[in-house]
Amino acid sequence: RGGVAKFIEKKGEGFHHICVEVDDIDEELRSLAARGVELIDKQARKGLAGRIGFLHPRATKGVLIELVQKV
């Protein structure tokens, strides 16, 4: 089972996460970490549409936020 399927089983229907496109994901993740924002991904990783990184929902009032730098 994937992450979205597990989410739906646990929480029911609704949005899973919000995605925001950024120009420089490495800089964004560094900047957020420097300001004390809790990250799931401290370094960018490969995603479907480019390089991605997630902010932890504890840092964003319960909302899972994905940053993406398209290639």
Biopython code that builds the backbone (N, CA, C, O; Angstrom):
import numpy as np
from Bio.PDB.StructureBuilder import StructureBuilder

atoms = [
    (1, "ARG", "N", (0.829, -1.198, 0.000)),
    (1, "ARG", "CA", (0.000, 0.000, 0.000)),
    (1, "ARG", "C", (0.862, 1.246, 0.000)),
    (1, "ARG", "O", (1.899, 1.311, 0.661)),
    (2, "GLY", "N", (0.413, 2.222, -0.750)),
    (2, "GLY", "CA", (1.134, 3.485, -0.813)),
    (2, "GLY", "C", (0.729, 4.423, 0.313)),
    (2, "GLY", "O", (-0.201, 4.155, 1.074)),
    (3, "GLY", "N", (1.456, 5.531, 0.395)),
    (3, "GLY", "CA", (1.208, 6.513, 1.442)),
    (3, "GLY", "C", (-0.176, 7.126, 1.387)),
    (3, "GLY", "O", (-0.786, 7.368, 2.428)),
    (4, "VAL", "N", (-0.683, 7.383, 0.186)),
    (4, "VAL", "CA", (-2.006, 7.996, 0.059)),
    (4, "VAL", "C", (-3.086, 7.011, 0.503)),
    (4, "VAL", "O", (-4.031, 7.401, 1.190)),
    (5, "ALA", "N", (-2.955, 5.737, 0.118)),
    (5, "ALA", "CA", (-3.936, 4.725, 0.531)),
    (5, "ALA", "C", (-3.976, 4.596, 2.049)),
    (5, "ALA", "O", (-5.052, 4.499, 2.639)),
    (6, "LYS", "N", (-2.814, 4.596, 2.676)),
    (6, "LYS", "CA", (-2.756, 4.516, 4.143)),
    (6, "LYS", "C", (-3.404, 5.744, 4.775)),
    (6, "LYS", "O", (-4.110, 5.639, 5.778)),
    (7, "PHE", "N", (-3.157, 6.906, 4.178)),
    (7, "PHE", "CA", (-3.744, 8.151, 4.677)),
    (7, "PHE", "C", (-5.267, 8.078, 4.631)),
    (7, "PHE", "O", (-5.933, 8.433, 5.603)),
    (8, "ILE", "N", (-5.824, 7.622, 3.510)),
    (8, "ILE", "CA", (-7.280, 7.545, 3.349)),
    (8, "ILE", "C", (-7.875, 6.548, 4.335)),
    (8, "ILE", "O", (-8.928, 6.805, 4.919)),
    (9, "GLU", "N", (-7.204, 5.406, 4.524)),
    (9, "GLU", "CA", (-7.688, 4.425, 5.498)),
    (9, "GLU", "C", (-7.744, 5.024, 6.900)),
    (9, "GLU", "O", (-8.694, 4.785, 7.647)),
    (10, "LYS", "N", (-6.738, 5.791, 7.247)),
    (10, "LYS", "CA", (-6.633, 6.342, 8.601)),
    (10, "LYS", "C", (-7.518, 7.566, 8.809)),
    (10, "LYS", "O", (-8.178, 7.685, 9.841)),
    (11, "LYS", "N", (-7.535, 8.475, 7.837)),
    (11, "LYS", "CA", (-8.193, 9.771, 8.034)),
    (11, "LYS", "C", (-9.459, 9.966, 7.214)),
    (11, "LYS", "O", (-10.209, 10.912, 7.453)),
    (12, "GLY", "N", (-9.707, 9.090, 6.256)),
    (12, "GLY", "CA", (-10.862, 9.264, 5.381)),
    (12, "GLY", "C", (-10.519, 10.172, 4.209)),
    (12, "GLY", "O", (-9.373, 10.584, 4.033)),
    (13, "GLU", "N", (-11.529, 10.472, 3.422)),
    (13, "GLU", "CA", (-11.311, 11.282, 2.231)),
    (13, "GLU", "C", (-10.915, 12.703, 2.591)),
    (13, "GLU", "O", (-11.290, 13.226, 3.640)),
    (14, "GLY", "N", (-10.157, 13.309, 1.707)),
    (14, "GLY", "CA", (-9.694, 14.678, 1.880)),
    (14, "GLY", "C", (-8.357, 14.832, 1.185)),
    (14, "GLY", "O", (-7.824, 13.868, 0.637)),
    (15, "PHE", "N", (-7.820, 16.024, 1.204)),
    (15, "PHE", "CA", (-6.548, 16.203, 0.518)),
    (15, "PHE", "C", (-5.415, 15.613, 1.354)),
    (15, "PHE", "O", (-5.456, 15.631, 2.584)),
    (16, "HIS", "N", (-4.416, 15.096, 0.671)),
    (16, "HIS", "CA", (-3.269, 14.456, 1.327)),
    (16, "HIS", "C", (-2.179, 15.468, 1.631)),
    (16, "HIS", "O", (-1.639, 15.494, 2.737)),
    (17, "HIS", "N", (-1.853, 16.311, 0.641)),
    (17, "HIS", "CA", (-0.816, 17.317, 0.855)),
    (17, "HIS", "C", (-0.944, 18.444, -0.155)),
    (17, "HIS", "O", (-1.680, 18.345, -1.137)),
    (18, "ILE", "N", (-0.214, 19.514, 0.109)),
    (18, "ILE", "CA", (-0.145, 20.663, -0.792)),
    (18, "ILE", "C", (1.264, 20.705, -1.365)),
    (18, "ILE", "O", (2.245, 20.508, -0.648)),
    (19, "CYS", "N", (1.353, 20.963, -2.661)),
    (19, "CYS", "CA", (2.650, 21.032, -3.335)),
    (19, "CYS", "C", (2.902, 22.463, -3.805)),
    (19, "CYS", "O", (2.027, 23.112, -4.378)),
    (20, "VAL", "N", (4.123, 22.939, -3.545)),
    (20, "VAL", "CA", (4.523, 24.289, -3.938)),
    (20, "VAL", "C", (5.777, 24.178, -4.798)),
    (20, "VAL", "O", (6.757, 23.553, -4.393)),
    (21, "GLU", "N", (5.748, 24.785, -5.988)),
    (21, "GLU", "CA", (6.921, 24.771, -6.863)),
    (21, "GLU", "C", (7.902, 25.861, -6.432)),
    (21, "GLU", "O", (7.509, 26.997, -6.167)),
    (22, "VAL", "N", (9.177, 25.499, -6.366)),
    (22, "VAL", "CA", (10.236, 26.441, -5.988)),
    (22, "VAL", "C", (11.326, 26.432, -7.057)),
    (22, "VAL", "O", (11.466, 25.467, -7.807)),
    (23, "ASP", "N", (12.092, 27.513, -7.115)),
    (23, "ASP", "CA", (13.175, 27.609, -8.099)),
    (23, "ASP", "C", (14.419, 26.838, -7.675)),
    (23, "ASP", "O", (15.094, 26.242, -8.514)),
    (24, "ASP", "N", (14.726, 26.844, -6.380)),
    (24, "ASP", "CA", (15.952, 26.213, -5.869)),
    (24, "ASP", "C", (15.615, 25.452, -4.591)),
    (24, "ASP", "O", (15.628, 26.022, -3.500)),
    (25, "ILE", "N", (15.317, 24.178, -4.728)),
    (25, "ILE", "CA", (14.868, 23.390, -3.579)),
    (25, "ILE", "C", (15.951, 23.249, -2.518)),
    (25, "ILE", "O", (15.647, 23.230, -1.326)),
    (26, "ASP", "N", (17.206, 23.151, -2.936)),
    (26, "ASP", "CA", (18.287, 23.025, -1.956)),
    (26, "ASP", "C", (18.342, 24.258, -1.057)),
    (26, "ASP", "O", (18.472, 24.142, 0.161)),
    (27, "GLU", "N", (18.244, 25.423, -1.659)),
    (27, "GLU", "CA", (18.266, 26.672, -0.891)),
    (27, "GLU", "C", (17.032, 26.783, 0.007)),
    (27, "GLU", "O", (17.144, 27.207, 1.157)),
    (28, "GLU", "N", (15.873, 26.413, -0.500)),
    (28, "GLU", "CA", (14.645, 26.485, 0.307)),
    (28, "GLU", "C", (14.744, 25.576, 1.528)),
    (28, "GLU", "O", (14.401, 25.992, 2.635)),
    (29, "LEU", "N", (15.210, 24.337, 1.338)),
    (29, "LEU", "CA", (15.333, 23.415, 2.468)),
    (29, "LEU", "C", (16.359, 23.916, 3.480)),
    (29, "LEU", "O", (16.137, 23.824, 4.687)),
    (30, "ARG", "N", (17.478, 24.444, 2.994)),
    (30, "ARG", "CA", (18.493, 25.014, 3.904)),
    (30, "ARG", "C", (17.913, 26.179, 4.701)),
    (30, "ARG", "O", (18.097, 26.268, 5.915)),
    (31, "SER", "N", (17.218, 27.058, 4.013)),
    (31, "SER", "CA", (16.643, 28.239, 4.655)),
    (31, "SER", "C", (15.602, 27.851, 5.708)),
    (31, "SER", "O", (15.589, 28.408, 6.806)),
    (32, "LEU", "N", (14.745, 26.910, 5.377)),
    (32, "LEU", "CA", (13.727, 26.465, 6.330)),
    (32, "LEU", "C", (14.368, 25.814, 7.553)),
    (32, "LEU", "O", (13.972, 26.089, 8.685)),
    (33, "ALA", "N", (15.357, 24.952, 7.325)),
    (33, "ALA", "CA", (16.049, 24.286, 8.437)),
    (33, "ALA", "C", (16.741, 25.313, 9.332)),
    (33, "ALA", "O", (16.729, 25.182, 10.556)),
    (34, "ALA", "N", (17.343, 26.330, 8.722)),
    (34, "ALA", "CA", (18.039, 27.369, 9.490)),
    (34, "ALA", "C", (17.076, 28.153, 10.376)),
    (34, "ALA", "O", (17.467, 28.685, 11.415)),
    (35, "ARG", "N", (15.815, 28.220, 9.954)),
    (35, "ARG", "CA", (14.799, 28.926, 10.747)),
    (35, "ARG", "C", (14.088, 28.001, 11.736)),
    (35, "ARG", "O", (13.139, 28.405, 12.408)),
    (36, "GLY", "N", (14.562, 26.750, 11.815)),
    (36, "GLY", "CA", (14.008, 25.818, 12.786)),
    (36, "GLY", "C", (12.765, 25.078, 12.346)),
    (36, "GLY", "O", (12.091, 24.464, 13.173)),
    (37, "VAL", "N", (12.445, 25.123, 11.055)),
    (37, "VAL", "CA", (11.278, 24.401, 10.553)),
    (37, "VAL", "C", (11.618, 22.915, 10.492)),
    (37, "VAL", "O", (12.649, 22.527, 9.943)),
    (38, "GLU", "N", (10.740, 22.086, 11.060)),
    (38, "GLU", "CA", (10.973, 20.639, 11.052)),
    (38, "GLU", "C", (10.697, 20.089, 9.652)),
    (38, "GLU", "O", (9.630, 20.315, 9.080)),
    (39, "LEU", "N", (11.668, 19.370, 9.119)),
    (39, "LEU", "CA", (11.568, 18.820, 7.771)),
    (39, "LEU", "C", (11.513, 17.298, 7.821)),
    (39, "LEU", "O", (12.142, 16.677, 8.678)),
    (40, "ILE", "N", (10.768, 16.704, 6.912)),
    (40, "ILE", "CA", (10.842, 15.257, 6.710)),
    (40, "ILE", "C", (12.091, 14.957, 5.898)),
    (40, "ILE", "O", (12.836, 14.026, 6.204)),
    (41, "ASP", "N", (12.312, 15.755, 4.861)),
    (41, "ASP", "CA", (13.481, 15.596, 3.987)),
    (41, "ASP", "C", (14.446, 16.745, 4.228)),
    (41, "ASP", "O", (14.160, 17.888, 3.871)),
    (42, "LYS", "N", (15.570, 16.448, 4.824)),
    (42, "LYS", "CA", (16.589, 17.486, 5.045)),
    (42, "LYS", "C", (17.361, 17.778, 3.761)),
    (42, "LYS", "O", (17.967, 18.839, 3.615)),
    (43, "GLN", "N", (17.330, 16.823, 2.834)),
    (43, "GLN", "CA", (17.930, 16.993, 1.508)),
    (43, "GLN", "C", (16.893, 16.594, 0.470)),
    (43, "GLN", "O", (16.073, 15.707, 0.701)),
    (44, "ALA", "N", (16.942, 17.264, -0.680)),
    (44, "ALA", "CA", (15.999, 16.962, -1.755)),
    (44, "ALA", "C", (16.218, 15.538, -2.252)),
    (44, "ALA", "O", (17.321, 14.995, -2.187)),
    (45, "ARG", "N", (15.132, 14.951, -2.750)),
    (45, "ARG", "CA", (15.203, 13.610, -3.327)),
    (45, "ARG", "C", (14.429, 13.594, -4.637)),
    (45, "ARG", "O", (13.704, 14.537, -4.956)),
    (46, "LYS", "N", (14.587, 12.530, -5.377)),
    (46, "LYS", "CA", (13.928, 12.415, -6.680)),
    (46, "LYS", "C", (12.432, 12.175, -6.488)),
    (46, "LYS", "O", (12.017, 11.326, -5.699)),
    (47, "GLY", "N", (11.635, 12.946, -7.230)),
    (47, "GLY", "CA", (10.186, 12.774, -7.241)),
    (47, "GLY", "C", (9.715, 12.521, -8.662)),
    (47, "GLY", "O", (10.536, 12.399, -9.571)),
    (48, "LEU", "N", (8.420, 12.442, -8.865)),
    (48, "LEU", "CA", (7.879, 12.164, -10.198)),
    (48, "LEU", "C", (8.115, 13.307, -11.177)),
    (48, "LEU", "O", (8.360, 13.069, -12.360)),
    (49, "ALA", "N", (8.044, 14.548, -10.694)),
    (49, "ALA", "CA", (8.135, 15.701, -11.594)),
    (49, "ALA", "C", (9.413, 16.508, -11.406)),
    (49, "ALA", "O", (9.543, 17.601, -11.957)),
    (50, "GLY", "N", (10.349, 15.981, -10.636)),
    (50, "GLY", "CA", (11.581, 16.725, -10.378)),
    (50, "GLY", "C", (12.154, 16.344, -9.031)),
    (50, "GLY", "O", (12.021, 15.200, -8.597)),
    (51, "ARG", "N", (12.782, 17.284, -8.376)),
    (51, "ARG", "CA", (13.359, 17.056, -7.045)),
    (51, "ARG", "C", (12.384, 17.580, -6.001)),
    (51, "ARG", "O", (11.824, 18.665, -6.156)),
    (52, "ILE", "N", (12.180, 16.806, -4.934)),
    (52, "ILE", "CA", (11.172, 17.136, -3.936)),
    (52, "ILE", "C", (11.734, 17.123, -2.521)),
    (52, "ILE", "O", (12.808, 16.577, -2.268)),
    (53, "GLY", "N", (10.996, 17.726, -1.614)),
    (53, "GLY", "CA", (11.279, 17.688, -0.189)),
    (53, "GLY", "C", (10.005, 18.029, 0.567)),
    (53, "GLY", "O", (9.241, 18.899, 0.150)),
    (54, "PHE", "N", (9.778, 17.338, 1.683)),
    (54, "PHE", "CA", (8.562, 17.546, 2.469)),
    (54, "PHE", "C", (8.852, 18.244, 3.784)),
    (54, "PHE", "O", (9.858, 17.972, 4.440)),
    (55, "LEU", "N", (7.960, 19.147, 4.159)),
    (55, "LEU", "CA", (7.972, 19.763, 5.483)),
    (55, "LEU", "C", (7.113, 18.895, 6.392)),
    (55, "LEU", "O", (6.096, 18.358, 5.953)),
    (56, "HIS", "N", (7.505, 18.752, 7.640)),
    (56, "HIS", "CA", (6.740, 17.917, 8.561)),
    (56, "HIS", "C", (5.447, 18.623, 8.955)),
    (56, "HIS", "O", (5.459, 19.824, 9.224)),
    (57, "PRO", "N", (4.327, 17.888, 8.994)),
    (57, "PRO", "CA", (3.056, 18.503, 9.383)),
    (57, "PRO", "C", (3.074, 19.159, 10.763)),
    (57, "PRO", "O", (2.305, 20.088, 11.011)),
    (58, "ARG", "N", (3.939, 18.690, 11.662)),
    (58, "ARG", "CA", (4.024, 19.342, 12.983)),
    (58, "ARG", "C", (4.478, 20.792, 12.856)),
    (58, "ARG", "O", (4.180, 21.615, 13.721)),
    (59, "ALA", "N", (5.194, 21.103, 11.787)),
    (59, "ALA", "CA", (5.710, 22.461, 11.582)),
    (59, "ALA", "C", (4.732, 23.355, 10.827)),
    (59, "ALA", "O", (4.950, 24.561, 10.708)),
    (60, "THR", "N", (3.653, 22.761, 10.317)),
    (60, "THR", "CA", (2.746, 23.510, 9.440)),
    (60, "THR", "C", (1.279, 23.340, 9.845)),
    (60, "THR", "O", (0.394, 23.258, 8.994)),
    (61, "LYS", "N", (1.042, 23.289, 11.147)),
    (61, "LYS", "CA", (-0.327, 23.185, 11.683)),
    (61, "LYS", "C", (-1.082, 21.981, 11.137)),
    (61, "LYS", "O", (-2.288, 22.056, 10.901)),
    (62, "GLY", "N", (-0.372, 20.862, 10.934)),
    (62, "GLY", "CA", (-0.999, 19.613, 10.520)),
    (62, "GLY", "C", (-1.091, 19.387, 9.025)),
    (62, "GLY", "O", (-1.625, 18.365, 8.594)),
    (63, "VAL", "N", (-0.588, 20.310, 8.225)),
    (63, "VAL", "CA", (-0.662, 20.177, 6.766)),
    (63, "VAL", "C", (0.679, 19.671, 6.232)),
    (63, "VAL", "O", (1.728, 20.243, 6.527)),
    (64, "LEU", "N", (0.636, 18.597, 5.447)),
    (64, "LEU", "CA", (1.838, 18.077, 4.802)),
    (64, "LEU", "C", (2.117, 18.937, 3.569)),
    (64, "LEU", "O", (1.272, 19.045, 2.680)),
    (65, "ILE", "N", (3.298, 19.544, 3.518)),
    (65, "ILE", "CA", (3.657, 20.414, 2.394)),
    (65, "ILE", "C", (4.856, 19.833, 1.667)),
    (65, "ILE", "O", (5.871, 19.488, 2.273)),
    (66, "GLU", "N", (4.712, 19.736, 0.352)),
    (66, "GLU", "CA", (5.778, 19.252, -0.527)),
    (66, "GLU", "C", (6.337, 20.427, -1.318)),
    (66, "GLU", "O", (5.580, 21.219, -1.880)),
    (67, "LEU", "N", (7.640, 20.539, -1.360)),
    (67, "LEU", "CA", (8.302, 21.492, -2.249)),
    (67, "LEU", "C", (8.801, 20.708, -3.451)),
    (67, "LEU", "O", (9.292, 19.589, -3.303)),
    (68, "VAL", "N", (8.681, 21.283, -4.636)),
    (68, "VAL", "CA", (9.170, 20.616, -5.840)),
    (68, "VAL", "C", (9.923, 21.613, -6.709)),
    (68, "VAL", "O", (9.486, 22.746, -6.907)),
    (69, "GLN", "N", (11.055, 21.167, -7.217)),
    (69, "GLN", "CA", (11.807, 21.914, -8.223)),
    (69, "GLN", "C", (11.730, 21.081, -9.485)),
    (69, "GLN", "O", (12.355, 20.025, -9.580)),
    (70, "LYS", "N", (10.964, 21.558, -10.453)),
    (70, "LYS", "CA", (10.784, 20.801, -11.696)),
    (70, "LYS", "C", (12.062, 20.794, -12.509)),
    (70, "LYS", "O", (12.853, 21.736, -12.468)),
    (71, "VAL", "N", (12.246, 19.705, -13.252)),
    (71, "VAL", "CA", (13.430, 19.592, -14.117)),
    (71, "VAL", "C", (13.050, 19.835, -15.552)),
    (71, "VAL", "O", (13.907, 19.785, -16.434)),
]
sb = StructureBuilder()
sb.init_structure("model")
sb.init_model(0)
sb.init_chain("A")
sb.init_seg("    ")
for serial, (resi, resn, name, xyz) in enumerate(atoms, 1):
    if name == "N":
        sb.init_residue(resn, " ", resi, " ")
    sb.init_atom(name, np.array(xyz, "f"), 0.0, 1.0, " ", f" {name:<3s}", serial, name[0])
structure = sb.get_structure()
